[in-house]
Amino acid sequence: MLLMAVPIFSSRDAQAQSLDFSEFQWKNRLLILFAPNRNHPLFDAFRKSLAANRSEAADRDLVIFEILESDVSIMNHERIHSDTPRLLREKFDAQPGAFAVILIGKDGGVKLKRRDHVDLEEIFDLIDSMPMRREEKSG
């Protein structure tokens, strides 16, 4: 179970505040992308796929974190505190200079951890196979 507080910028405010990952529990799935920078080929391809499938990601209640080493890191298009990337890299053992994808379920558990190419469709299929997602679709 993922219970972690990390600093994050509020929009337009440089004051660090705590982002408690437990606030997402039972509401959102978290998709955390790690890369050295925006130009990393796996990161860039994955971001383009996400942009083309924005409504499908929203339908699955995904909150997207882009954790970068040499560029600004964001959560759903909002800049996050500069300490957050380091804390998340430590938490998920994401290697510097490497691409990685972590999927956290609504229950707070790690559902997928990949350090190589992964198709967004594979992630959607994994989410759609989860009991909670099947309930969401039928209810």
Secondary structure as the mmCIF struct_conf table of DSSP 4:
data_model
#
loop_
_struct_conf.conf_type_id
_struct_conf.id
_struct_conf.beg_label_comp_id
_struct_conf.beg_label_asym_id
_struct_conf.beg_label_seq_id
_struct_conf.end_label_comp_id
_struct_conf.end_label_asym_id
_struct_conf.end_label_seq_id
STRN STRN1 ALA A 5 SER A 10
TURN_TY1_P TURN_TY1_P1 SER A 11 ARG A 12
STRN STRN2 ASP A 13 ASP A 20
HELX_RH_3T_P HELX_RH_3T_P1 PHE A 21 PHE A 24
TURN_TY1_P TURN_TY1_P2 GLN A 25 LYS A 27
STRN STRN3 ARG A 29 ALA A 35
BEND BEND1 PRO A 36 ASN A 37
TURN_TY1_P TURN_TY1_P3 ARG A 38 ASN A 39
HELX_RH_AL_P HELX_RH_AL_P1 PRO A 41 ALA A 52
TURN_TY1_P TURN_TY1_P4 ASN A 53 ASN A 53
HELX_RH_AL_P HELX_RH_AL_P2 ARG A 54 ASP A 59
TURN_TY1_P TURN_TY1_P5 ARG A 60 ASP A 61
STRN STRN4 LEU A 62 LEU A 68
BEND BEND2 GLU A 69 ASP A 71
STRN STRN5 ILE A 74 MET A 75
TURN_TY1_P TURN_TY1_P6 ASN A 76 HIS A 77
STRN STRN6 GLU A 78 ARG A 79
TURN_TY1_P TURN_TY1_P7 SER A 82 ASP A 83
HELX_RH_AL_P HELX_RH_AL_P3 THR A 84 PHE A 92
TURN_TY1_P TURN_TY1_P8 ASP A 93 ASP A 93
HELX_LH_PP_P HELX_LH_PP_P1 ALA A 94 GLN A 95
TURN_TY1_P TURN_TY1_P9 PRO A 96 GLY A 97
STRN STRN7 ALA A 100 ILE A 104
TURN_TY1_P TURN_TY1_P10 LYS A 106 ASP A 107
BEND BEND3 GLY A 108 GLY A 108
STRN STRN8 VAL A 110 ARG A 114
BEND BEND4 ARG A 115 ASP A 116
HELX_RH_AL_P HELX_RH_AL_P4 LEU A 120 ASP A 128
TURN_TY1_P TURN_TY1_P11 SER A 129 SER A 129
BEND BEND5 MET A 130 MET A 130
HELX_RH_AL_P HELX_RH_AL_P5 PRO A 131 SER A 138
#
